[in-house]
């Protein structure tokens, strides 16, 4: 796929983005969910080898194709690895799946109700390497825990600054200011976040676009203005701690928003499964998330 084809697939493709980007801190939890306990490795290299085996199995599965999975977000080590003897981004592209790379280095401690991204001093080099491997875009995550207007403004400002750096390398940023679904002020967070994103979108130079990865809103349809915005290529949603059935129901209530699920995609997969069991379980999860992404229901979706 050429960049223009990847852009078109992201803009209009039916399907969702698989988030295969668990990094160092979340890898043991991801492996435990996959049926591999912490004592199964003795070094960090062995741990990352096990998570790469899991991701390779997913990407190699006949259930994992560009017909329903239009994109996949990779952890840096996964991007640098291989699947079936070819670089991981190439393996995805060969299946018609657009590759992205997670670029943030984790979160700062909470201040003003939010967690900003840690500094990324080597980002330019990572972007050059990623683009050379055929990676289309990036994903960068911050977290909003409470409805603090100053904090949310700082999160969105930082996100768009990093987004500009990504755009300068000819890549597509997925801006991810996650609202914690356990926040007691979640609905107010959604409103403040919407206003701040719109302000920053309006400040983008003409002709530039970004993607957005957002928590599913308390009120369906809250982010309609972002879905319809000319400077937004696509809005995707994270599962944010919802189990897959609930996440898919919430997703279906929001028109124009597709999934970018991680745990909700992988939650039923186990290392001990036979290939047939693994492929069937992954296929069922893909079908459910695809339906929530493409078959919208309810008043907000019909509006």
ZADO-1210 file (C-alpha; in nm, 4 decimals, padded with zeros to 6 digits):
<atoms>
<atom x="00.0000" y="00.0000" z="00.0000" code="UNK" pos="1"/>
<atom x="00.1165" y="00.3489" z="-00.0844" code="UNK" pos="2"/>
<atom x="00.0710" y="00.6328" z="00.1663" code="UNK" pos="3"/>
<atom x="-00.2253" y="00.7619" z="-00.0350" code="UNK" pos="4"/>
<atom x="-00.3905" y="00.4184" z="-00.0149" code="UNK" pos="5"/>
<atom x="-00.3282" y="00.4011" z="00.3600" code="UNK" pos="6"/>
<atom x="-00.4775" y="00.7480" z="00.4025" code="UNK" pos="7"/>
<atom x="-00.7861" y="00.6460" z="00.2079" code="UNK" pos="8"/>
<atom x="-00.8230" y="00.3271" z="00.4123" code="UNK" pos="9"/>
<atom x="-00.8006" y="00.5225" z="00.7379" code="UNK" pos="10"/>
<atom x="-01.0491" y="00.7819" z="00.6166" code="UNK" pos="11"/>
<atom x="-01.3171" y="00.5523" z="00.4770" code="UNK" pos="12"/>
<atom x="-01.2326" y="00.1893" z="00.5492" code="UNK" pos="13"/>
<atom x="-01.4867" y="-00.0337" z="00.7196" code="UNK" pos="14"/>
<atom x="-01.3293" y="-00.1938" z="01.0233" code="UNK" pos="15"/>
<atom x="-01.1233" y="-00.1013" z="01.3268" code="UNK" pos="16"/>
<atom x="-00.7672" y="-00.0567" z="01.4514" code="UNK" pos="17"/>
<atom x="-00.6082" y="-00.3280" z="01.6665" code="UNK" pos="18"/>
<atom x="-00.3935" y="-00.1908" z="01.9496" code="UNK" pos="19"/>
<atom x="-00.1007" y="-00.4327" z="01.9890" code="UNK" pos="20"/>
<atom x="00.1160" y="-00.1830" z="02.1735" code="UNK" pos="21"/>
<atom x="00.1425" y="-00.2908" z="02.5368" code="UNK" pos="22"/>
<atom x="00.4835" y="-00.1640" z="02.6506" code="UNK" pos="23"/>
<atom x="00.7237" y="-00.2483" z="02.9349" code="UNK" pos="24"/>
<atom x="00.5032" y="-00.1665" z="03.2321" code="UNK" pos="25"/>
<atom x="00.1891" y="-00.3348" z="03.0985" code="UNK" pos="26"/>
<atom x="00.3567" y="-00.6368" z="02.9370" code="UNK" pos="27"/>
<atom x="00.3463" y="-00.8694" z="03.2438" code="UNK" pos="28"/>
<atom x="-00.0259" y="-00.8009" z="03.2840" code="UNK" pos="29"/>
<atom x="-00.0862" y="-00.8654" z="02.9137" code="UNK" pos="30"/>
<atom x="00.1073" y="-01.1926" z="02.9318" code="UNK" pos="31"/>
<atom x="-00.0831" y="-01.3019" z="03.2432" code="UNK" pos="32"/>
<atom x="-00.4099" y="-01.2382" z="03.0604" code="UNK" pos="33"/>
<atom x="-00.2719" y="-01.4561" z="02.7810" code="UNK" pos="34"/>
<atom x="-00.2085" y="-01.7400" z="03.0261" code="UNK" pos="35"/>
<atom x="00.1654" y="-01.6874" z="03.0841" code="UNK" pos="36"/>
<atom x="00.2532" y="-01.6255" z="03.4497" code="UNK" pos="37"/>
<atom x="00.5335" y="-01.3933" z="03.5580" code="UNK" pos="38"/>
<atom x="00.7698" y="-01.6799" z="03.6503" code="UNK" pos="39"/>
<atom x="00.7827" y="-01.7926" z="03.2869" code="UNK" pos="40"/>
<atom x="01.0697" y="-01.5538" z="03.2099" code="UNK" pos="41"/>
<atom x="01.3855" y="-01.4515" z="03.3914" code="UNK" pos="42"/>
<atom x="01.4982" y="-01.1496" z="03.1877" code="UNK" pos="43"/>
<atom x="01.3309" y="-00.8536" z="03.0203" code="UNK" pos="44"/>
<atom x="01.4454" y="-00.9871" z="02.6836" code="UNK" pos="45"/>
<atom x="01.2682" y="-01.3166" z="02.7476" code="UNK" pos="46"/>
<atom x="00.9534" y="-01.1281" z="02.8534" code="UNK" pos="47"/>
<atom x="00.9521" y="-00.9233" z="02.5343" code="UNK" pos="48"/>
<atom x="01.0202" y="-01.2384" z="02.3353" code="UNK" pos="49"/>
<atom x="00.7046" y="-01.3962" z="02.4786" code="UNK" pos="50"/>
<atom x="00.4872" y="-01.0920" z="02.4026" code="UNK" pos="51"/>
<atom x="00.6283" y="-01.0832" z="02.0491" code="UNK" pos="52"/>
<atom x="00.5319" y="-01.4482" z="02.0045" code="UNK" pos="53"/>
<atom x="00.1771" y="-01.3560" z="02.1074" code="UNK" pos="54"/>
<atom x="00.1609" y="-01.0650" z="01.8666" code="UNK" pos="55"/>
<atom x="00.3146" y="-01.2693" z="01.5850" code="UNK" pos="56"/>
<atom x="00.0492" y="-01.5359" z="01.6403" code="UNK" pos="57"/>
<atom x="-00.2228" y="-01.2717" z="01.6168" code="UNK" pos="58"/>
<atom x="-00.0813" y="-01.1068" z="01.3044" code="UNK" pos="59"/>
<atom x="-00.0215" y="-01.4459" z="01.1357" code="UNK" pos="60"/>
<atom x="-00.3730" y="-01.5704" z="01.2113" code="UNK" pos="61"/>
<atom x="-00.6035" y="-01.6150" z="00.9100" code="UNK" pos="62"/>
<atom x="-00.8681" y="-01.4327" z="01.1173" code="UNK" pos="63"/>
<atom x="-00.6529" y="-01.1184" z="01.1262" code="UNK" pos="64"/>
<atom x="-00.6912" y="-00.9539" z="00.7842" code="UNK" pos="65"/>
<atom x="-00.7409" y="-00.6112" z="00.6315" code="UNK" pos="66"/>
<atom x="-01.1054" y="-00.6887" z="00.5601" code="UNK" pos="67"/>
<atom x="-01.2074" y="-00.6051" z="00.9161" code="UNK" pos="68"/>
<atom x="-00.8833" y="-00.4882" z="01.0820" code="UNK" pos="69"/>
<atom x="-00.7842" y="-00.1775" z="00.8887" code="UNK" pos="70"/>
<atom x="-00.4916" y="-00.0747" z="01.1113" code="UNK" pos="71"/>
<atom x="-00.2681" y="-00.1974" z="01.3927" code="UNK" pos="72"/>
<atom x="-00.0678" y="-00.0039" z="01.6528" code="UNK" pos="73"/>
<atom x="00.2703" y="-00.1564" z="01.7386" code="UNK" pos="74"/>
<atom x="00.5090" y="-00.1233" z="02.0306" code="UNK" pos="75"/>
<atom x="00.8584" y="-00.0173" z="01.9172" code="UNK" pos="76"/>
<atom x="01.0127" y="-00.3589" z="01.9832" code="UNK" pos="77"/>
<atom x="00.7320" y="-00.5248" z="01.7873" code="UNK" pos="78"/>
<atom x="00.7929" y="-00.2894" z="01.4950" code="UNK" pos="79"/>
<atom x="01.1628" y="-00.3806" z="01.5019" code="UNK" pos="80"/>
<atom x="01.0865" y="-00.7533" z="01.5084" code="UNK" pos="81"/>
<atom x="00.9722" y="-00.9913" z="01.2374" code="UNK" pos="82"/>
<atom x="00.6606" y="-01.1944" z="01.1645" code="UNK" pos="83"/>
<atom x="00.6934" y="-01.4935" z="00.9322" code="UNK" pos="84"/>
<atom x="01.0405" y="-01.3811" z="00.8284" code="UNK" pos="85"/>
<atom x="00.9567" y="-01.0222" z="00.7290" code="UNK" pos="86"/>
<atom x="00.9576" y="-00.6961" z="00.9288" code="UNK" pos="87"/>
<atom x="00.6372" y="-00.6635" z="01.1308" code="UNK" pos="88"/>
<atom x="00.5129" y="-00.3511" z="00.9442" code="UNK" pos="89"/>
<atom x="00.5624" y="-00.5361" z="00.6137" code="UNK" pos="90"/>
<atom x="00.3669" y="-00.8360" z="00.7451" code="UNK" pos="91"/>
<atom x="00.0767" y="-00.6034" z="00.8273" code="UNK" pos="92"/>
<atom x="00.0905" y="-00.4206" z="00.4939" code="UNK" pos="93"/>
<atom x="00.0943" y="-00.7559" z="00.3112" code="UNK" pos="94"/>
<atom x="-00.2401" y="-00.8278" z="00.4807" code="UNK" pos="95"/>
<atom x="-00.3852" y="-00.4887" z="00.3873" code="UNK" pos="96"/>
<atom x="-00.3464" y="-00.3531" z="00.7434" code="UNK" pos="97"/>
<atom x="-00.2070" y="-00.0022" z="00.8024" code="UNK" pos="98"/>
<atom x="00.0782" y="00.0035" z="01.0602" code="UNK" pos="99"/>
<atom x="00.1122" y="00.2607" z="01.3393" code="UNK" pos="100"/>
<atom x="00.3739" y="00.2965" z="01.6147" code="UNK" pos="101"/>
<atom x="00.3209" y="00.3897" z="01.9812" code="UNK" pos="102"/>
<atom x="00.5692" y="00.6708" z="02.0483" code="UNK" pos="103"/>
<atom x="00.5011" y="00.7955" z="02.4018" code="UNK" pos="104"/>
<atom x="00.7408" y="00.6927" z="02.6790" code="UNK" pos="105"/>
<atom x="00.4806" y="00.6757" z="02.9528" code="UNK" pos="106"/>
<atom x="00.3153" y="00.9314" z="03.1768" code="UNK" pos="107"/>
<atom x="00.4283" y="01.1977" z="03.4207" code="UNK" pos="108"/>
<atom x="00.2873" y="01.2002" z="03.7744" code="UNK" pos="109"/>
<atom x="-00.0593" y="01.3521" z="03.8022" code="UNK" pos="110"/>
<atom x="-00.0863" y="01.7324" z="03.8251" code="UNK" pos="111"/>
<atom x="-00.3974" y="01.9456" z="03.7757" code="UNK" pos="112"/>
<atom x="-00.6026" y="01.6290" z="03.7408" code="UNK" pos="113"/>
<atom x="-00.4082" y="01.4986" z="03.4381" code="UNK" pos="114"/>
<atom x="-00.0992" y="01.3035" z="03.3424" code="UNK" pos="115"/>
<atom x="00.1094" y="01.4538" z="03.0638" code="UNK" pos="116"/>
<atom x="00.3433" y="01.2511" z="02.8463" code="UNK" pos="117"/>
<atom x="00.7040" y="01.2149" z="02.9534" code="UNK" pos="118"/>
<atom x="00.9662" y="01.3845" z="02.7339" code="UNK" pos="119"/>
<atom x="01.0596" y="01.2098" z="02.4075" code="UNK" pos="120"/>
<atom x="01.4135" y="01.3321" z="02.3295" code="UNK" pos="121"/>
<atom x="01.4750" y="01.0662" z="02.0615" code="UNK" pos="122"/>
<atom x="01.1399" y="01.1058" z="01.8845" code="UNK" pos="123"/>
<atom x="01.2762" y="01.2434" z="01.5568" code="UNK" pos="124"/>
<atom x="01.5062" y="00.9432" z="01.5154" code="UNK" pos="125"/>
<atom x="01.2217" y="00.7008" z="01.5964" code="UNK" pos="126"/>
<atom x="00.9940" y="00.8699" z="01.3430" code="UNK" pos="127"/>
<atom x="01.2598" y="00.8480" z="01.0700" code="UNK" pos="128"/>
<atom x="01.3191" y="00.4789" z="01.1433" code="UNK" pos="129"/>
<atom x="00.9472" y="00.4034" z="01.1579" code="UNK" pos="130"/>
<atom x="00.8721" y="00.5756" z="00.8303" code="UNK" pos="131"/>
<atom x="01.1591" y="00.3885" z="00.6614" code="UNK" pos="132"/>
<atom x="00.9915" y="00.0624" z="00.7702" code="UNK" pos="133"/>
<atom x="00.6644" y="00.1680" z="00.6054" code="UNK" pos="134"/>
<atom x="00.4824" y="00.2783" z="00.9202" code="UNK" pos="135"/>
<atom x="00.1985" y="00.5200" z="00.8382" code="UNK" pos="136"/>
<atom x="00.1402" y="00.6954" z="01.1684" code="UNK" pos="137"/>
<atom x="00.1861" y="00.7187" z="01.5423" code="UNK" pos="138"/>
<atom x="-00.0124" y="00.6991" z="01.8638" code="UNK" pos="139"/>
<atom x="00.0612" y="00.9000" z="02.1760" code="UNK" pos="140"/>
<atom x="-00.1350" y="00.8762" z="02.5039" code="UNK" pos="141"/>
<atom x="-00.2073" y="01.1143" z="02.7919" code="UNK" pos="142"/>
<atom x="-00.4622" y="01.0640" z="03.0712" code="UNK" pos="143"/>
<atom x="-00.7318" y="01.2938" z="03.2106" code="UNK" pos="144"/>
<atom x="-00.8526" y="01.1983" z="03.5586" code="UNK" pos="145"/>
<atom x="-01.0697" y="01.4942" z="03.6555" code="UNK" pos="146"/>
<atom x="-01.2437" y="01.7981" z="03.5061" code="UNK" pos="147"/>
<atom x="-00.9634" y="02.0477" z="03.5597" code="UNK" pos="148"/>
<atom x="-00.9798" y="02.2954" z="03.2706" code="UNK" pos="149"/>
<atom x="-00.6164" y="02.4015" z="03.3062" code="UNK" pos="150"/>
<atom x="-00.4936" y="02.0425" z="03.3130" code="UNK" pos="151"/>
<atom x="-00.7035" y="01.9330" z="03.0142" code="UNK" pos="152"/>
<atom x="-00.5858" y="02.2345" z="02.8140" code="UNK" pos="153"/>
<atom x="-00.2240" y="02.1365" z="02.8911" code="UNK" pos="154"/>
<atom x="-00.2845" y="01.7772" z="02.7795" code="UNK" pos="155"/>
<atom x="-00.4374" y="01.8805" z="02.4475" code="UNK" pos="156"/>
<atom x="-00.1699" y="02.1454" z="02.3839" code="UNK" pos="157"/>
<atom x="00.1072" y="01.8903" z="02.4385" code="UNK" pos="158"/>
<atom x="-00.0705" y="01.6346" z="02.2208" code="UNK" pos="159"/>
<atom x="-00.1005" y="01.8736" z="01.9289" code="UNK" pos="160"/>
<atom x="00.2621" y="01.9880" z="01.9674" code="UNK" pos="161"/>
<atom x="00.3783" y="01.6273" z="01.9380" code="UNK" pos="162"/>
<atom x="00.1302" y="01.5829" z="01.6540" code="UNK" pos="163"/>
<atom x="00.2994" y="01.8648" z="01.4643" code="UNK" pos="164"/>
<atom x="00.6359" y="01.6936" z="01.5095" code="UNK" pos="165"/>
<atom x="00.4883" y="01.3727" z="01.3678" code="UNK" pos="166"/>
<atom x="00.3309" y="01.5571" z="01.0739" code="UNK" pos="167"/>
<atom x="00.6660" y="01.7182" z="00.9944" code="UNK" pos="168"/>
<atom x="00.7994" y="01.3685" z="00.9211" code="UNK" pos="169"/>
<atom x="00.5155" y="01.2962" z="00.6785" code="UNK" pos="170"/>
<atom x="00.3340" y="01.0676" z="00.9225" code="UNK" pos="171"/>
<atom x="-00.0192" y="01.0668" z="01.0680" code="UNK" pos="172"/>
<atom x="-00.0536" y="01.1250" z="01.4448" code="UNK" pos="173"/>
<atom x="-00.3251" y="00.9558" z="01.6476" code="UNK" pos="174"/>
<atom x="-00.3785" y="01.2031" z="01.9307" code="UNK" pos="175"/>
<atom x="-00.4964" y="01.0187" z="02.2442" code="UNK" pos="176"/>
<atom x="-00.6076" y="01.2270" z="02.5438" code="UNK" pos="177"/>
<atom x="-00.7745" y="00.9410" z="02.7354" code="UNK" pos="178"/>
<atom x="-01.0462" y="01.0275" z="02.9857" code="UNK" pos="179"/>
<atom x="-01.0334" y="00.7815" z="03.2753" code="UNK" pos="180"/>
<atom x="-01.3699" y="00.6018" z="03.2661" code="UNK" pos="181"/>
<atom x="-01.3586" y="00.5794" z="03.6471" code="UNK" pos="182"/>
<atom x="-01.3444" y="00.9586" z="03.6816" code="UNK" pos="183"/>
<atom x="-01.6259" y="01.1005" z="03.8941" code="UNK" pos="184"/>
<atom x="-01.6357" y="01.4058" z="03.6642" code="UNK" pos="185"/>
<atom x="-01.6226" y="01.2127" z="03.3365" code="UNK" pos="186"/>
<atom x="-01.9075" y="01.3908" z="03.1581" code="UNK" pos="187"/>
<atom x="-01.7579" y="01.7316" z="03.2394" code="UNK" pos="188"/>
<atom x="-01.4157" y="01.6051" z="03.1224" code="UNK" pos="189"/>
<atom x="-01.5734" y="01.5132" z="02.7876" code="UNK" pos="190"/>
<atom x="-01.7144" y="01.8654" z="02.7436" code="UNK" pos="191"/>
<atom x="-01.3904" y="02.0436" z="02.8323" code="UNK" pos="192"/>
<atom x="-01.1890" y="01.8054" z="02.6156" code="UNK" pos="193"/>
<atom x="-01.4177" y="01.8603" z="02.3165" code="UNK" pos="194"/>
<atom x="-01.3786" y="02.2385" z="02.3414" code="UNK" pos="195"/>
<atom x="-00.9990" y="02.2171" z="02.3716" code="UNK" pos="196"/>
<atom x="-00.9635" y="01.9776" z="02.0779" code="UNK" pos="197"/>
<atom x="-01.1813" y="02.1985" z="01.8579" code="UNK" pos="198"/>
<atom x="-00.9689" y="02.5017" z="01.9513" code="UNK" pos="199"/>
<atom x="-00.6476" y="02.3192" z="01.8563" code="UNK" pos="200"/>
<atom x="-00.7954" y="02.1774" z="01.5365" code="UNK" pos="201"/>
<atom x="-00.8931" y="02.5259" z="01.4251" code="UNK" pos="202"/>
<atom x="-00.5317" y="02.6352" z="01.4783" code="UNK" pos="203"/>
<atom x="-00.3942" y="02.3601" z="01.2517" code="UNK" pos="204"/>
<atom x="-00.2670" y="02.4851" z="00.9145" code="UNK" pos="205"/>
<atom x="-00.5045" y="02.4309" z="00.6249" code="UNK" pos="206"/>
<atom x="-00.4554" y="02.0943" z="00.4591" code="UNK" pos="207"/>
<atom x="-00.3273" y="01.9215" z="00.7732" code="UNK" pos="208"/>
<atom x="-00.5219" y="01.6407" z="00.9402" code="UNK" pos="209"/>
<atom x="-00.4848" y="01.4338" z="01.2539" code="UNK" pos="210"/>
<atom x="-00.6579" y="01.1275" z="01.3931" code="UNK" pos="211"/>
<atom x="-00.8105" y="01.1185" z="01.7405" code="UNK" pos="212"/>
<atom x="-00.8305" y="00.8296" z="01.9879" code="UNK" pos="213"/>
<atom x="-01.0811" y="00.9072" z="02.2619" code="UNK" pos="214"/>
<atom x="-01.2569" y="00.7361" z="02.5499" code="UNK" pos="215"/>
<atom x="-01.6172" y="00.6517" z="02.4695" code="UNK" pos="216"/>
<atom x="-01.8200" y="00.9504" z="02.5937" code="UNK" pos="217"/>
<atom x="-02.0760" y="00.9442" z="02.8737" code="UNK" pos="218"/>
<atom x="-02.3327" y="01.0998" z="02.6393" code="UNK" pos="219"/>
<atom x="-02.3414" y="00.9292" z="02.2969" code="UNK" pos="220"/>
<atom x="-02.2831" y="01.1739" z="02.0141" code="UNK" pos="221"/>
<atom x="-02.0701" y="01.4099" z="02.2244" code="UNK" pos="222"/>
<atom x="-01.7877" y="01.3904" z="01.9717" code="UNK" pos="223"/>
<atom x="-01.9967" y="01.4235" z="01.6536" code="UNK" pos="224"/>
<atom x="-01.8346" y="01.7603" z="01.5779" code="UNK" pos="225"/>
<atom x="-01.4932" y="01.5894" z="01.5773" code="UNK" pos="226"/>
<atom x="-01.6126" y="01.3046" z="01.3541" code="UNK" pos="227"/>
<atom x="-01.7355" y="01.5630" z="01.1020" code="UNK" pos="228"/>
<atom x="-01.4374" y="01.8020" z="01.1310" code="UNK" pos="229"/>
<atom x="-01.2430" y="01.8502" z="00.8033" code="UNK" pos="230"/>
<atom x="-00.9085" y="01.8402" z="00.9889" code="UNK" pos="231"/>
<atom x="-00.9834" y="01.5003" z="01.1457" code="UNK" pos="232"/>
<atom x="-00.9077" y="01.1978" z="00.9285" code="UNK" pos="233"/>
<atom x="-01.0824" y="00.9525" z="01.1663" code="UNK" pos="234"/>
<atom x="-01.1979" y="00.9268" z="01.5267" code="UNK" pos="235"/>
<atom x="-01.1274" y="00.5976" z="01.7018" code="UNK" pos="236"/>
<atom x="-01.2178" y="00.4850" z="02.0529" code="UNK" pos="237"/>
<atom x="-01.0294" y="00.2967" z="02.3216" code="UNK" pos="238"/>
<atom x="-01.2058" y="00.0375" z="02.5347" code="UNK" pos="239"/>
<atom x="-01.0679" y="00.2045" z="02.8473" code="UNK" pos="240"/>
<atom x="-01.1328" y="-00.0829" z="03.0846" code="UNK" pos="241"/>
<atom x="-01.4743" y="-00.1898" z="02.9568" code="UNK" pos="242"/>
<atom x="-01.5201" y="-00.5593" z="02.8871" code="UNK" pos="243"/>
<atom x="-01.5614" y="-00.6217" z="02.5144" code="UNK" pos="244"/>
<atom x="-01.9438" y="-00.6655" z="02.5045" code="UNK" pos="245"/>
<atom x="-02.0029" y="-00.3391" z="02.6920" code="UNK" pos="246"/>
<atom x="-01.7357" y="-00.1544" z="02.4922" code="UNK" pos="247"/>
<atom x="-01.8969" y="-00.2652" z="02.1655" code="UNK" pos="248"/>
<atom x="-02.2443" y="-00.1560" z="02.2793" code="UNK" pos="249"/>
<atom x="-02.1099" y="00.1881" z="02.3761" code="UNK" pos="250"/>
<atom x="-01.9166" y="00.2084" z="02.0498" code="UNK" pos="251"/>
<atom x="-02.2275" y="00.1320" z="01.8429" code="UNK" pos="252"/>
<atom x="-02.4052" y="00.4285" z="02.0061" code="UNK" pos="253"/>
<atom x="-02.1538" y="00.6759" z="01.8584" code="UNK" pos="254"/>
<atom x="-02.1792" y="00.7367" z="01.4842" code="UNK" pos="255"/>
<atom x="-01.8631" y="00.7571" z="01.2781" code="UNK" pos="256"/>
<atom x="-01.6337" y="00.6309" z="01.5573" code="UNK" pos="257"/>
<atom x="-01.4484" y="00.3017" z="01.5116" code="UNK" pos="258"/>
<atom x="-01.2670" y="00.0919" z="01.7697" code="UNK" pos="259"/>
<atom x="-00.8995" y="00.0899" z="01.8583" code="UNK" pos="260"/>
<atom x="-00.9190" y="-00.1789" z="02.1239" code="UNK" pos="261"/>
<atom x="-00.6368" y="-00.3596" z="02.3011" code="UNK" pos="262"/>
<atom x="-00.7454" y="-00.5674" z="02.6020" code="UNK" pos="263"/>
<atom x="-01.1028" y="-00.5929" z="02.4721" code="UNK" pos="264"/>
<atom x="-00.9640" y="-00.7516" z="02.1541" code="UNK" pos="265"/>
<atom x="-00.7240" y="-00.9917" z="02.3252" code="UNK" pos="266"/>
<atom x="-00.9086" y="-01.0821" z="02.6466" code="UNK" pos="267"/>
<atom x="-01.0164" y="-01.4341" z="02.5422" code="UNK" pos="268"/>
<atom x="-00.6878" y="-01.5457" z="02.3812" code="UNK" pos="269"/>
<atom x="-00.4656" y="-01.7966" z="02.5648" code="UNK" pos="270"/>
<atom x="-00.1188" y="-01.9296" z="02.4868" code="UNK" pos="271"/>
<atom x="-00.2399" y="-02.2832" z="02.5581" code="UNK" pos="272"/>
<atom x="-00.5036" y="-02.2773" z="02.2810" code="UNK" pos="273"/>
<atom x="-00.4612" y="-02.4890" z="01.9705" code="UNK" pos="274"/>
<atom x="-00.4246" y="-02.2888" z="01.6500" code="UNK" pos="275"/>
<atom x="-00.7850" y="-02.3696" z="01.5590" code="UNK" pos="276"/>
<atom x="-00.9113" y="-02.2534" z="01.9000" code="UNK" pos="277"/>
<atom x="-00.6951" y="-01.9415" z="01.8866" code="UNK" pos="278"/>
<atom x="-00.8102" y="-01.8443" z="01.5372" code="UNK" pos="279"/>
<atom x="-01.1754" y="-01.9043" z="01.6242" code="UNK" pos="280"/>
<atom x="-01.1541" y="-01.6962" z="01.9433" code="UNK" pos="281"/>
<atom x="-00.9704" y="-01.4130" z="01.7687" code="UNK" pos="282"/>
<atom x="-01.2160" y="-01.4245" z="01.4783" code="UNK" pos="283"/>
<atom x="-01.5146" y="-01.3990" z="01.7141" code="UNK" pos="284"/>
<atom x="-01.3613" y="-01.0973" z="01.8890" code="UNK" pos="285"/>
<atom x="-01.2835" y="-00.9297" z="01.5557" code="UNK" pos="286"/>
<atom x="-01.6396" y="-00.9869" z="01.4341" code="UNK" pos="287"/>
<atom x="-01.7889" y="-00.8355" z="01.7506" code="UNK" pos="288"/>
<atom x="-01.5655" y="-00.5266" z="01.7415" code="UNK" pos="289"/>
<atom x="-01.6184" y="-00.4880" z="01.3662" code="UNK" pos="290"/>
<atom x="-01.9939" y="-00.4870" z="01.4208" code="UNK" pos="291"/>
<atom x="-01.9697" y="-00.2175" z="01.6898" code="UNK" pos="292"/>
<atom x="-01.7498" y="-00.0108" z="01.4580" code="UNK" pos="293"/>
<atom x="-01.9661" y="-00.0390" z="01.1461" code="UNK" pos="294"/>
<atom x="-02.3256" y="-00.1069" z="01.2551" code="UNK" pos="295"/>
<atom x="-02.4469" y="00.1913" z="01.4525" code="UNK" pos="296"/>
<atom x="-02.7620" y="00.1886" z="01.6646" code="UNK" pos="297"/>
<atom x="-02.9655" y="00.4291" z="01.8758" code="UNK" pos="298"/>
<atom x="-03.0841" y="00.7887" z="01.8527" code="UNK" pos="299"/>
<atom x="-02.7363" y="00.9416" z="01.8603" code="UNK" pos="300"/>
<atom x="-02.6148" y="00.7201" z="01.5768" code="UNK" pos="301"/>
<atom x="-02.9228" y="00.7900" z="01.3665" code="UNK" pos="302"/>
<atom x="-02.9099" y="01.1660" z="01.4161" code="UNK" pos="303"/>
</atoms>
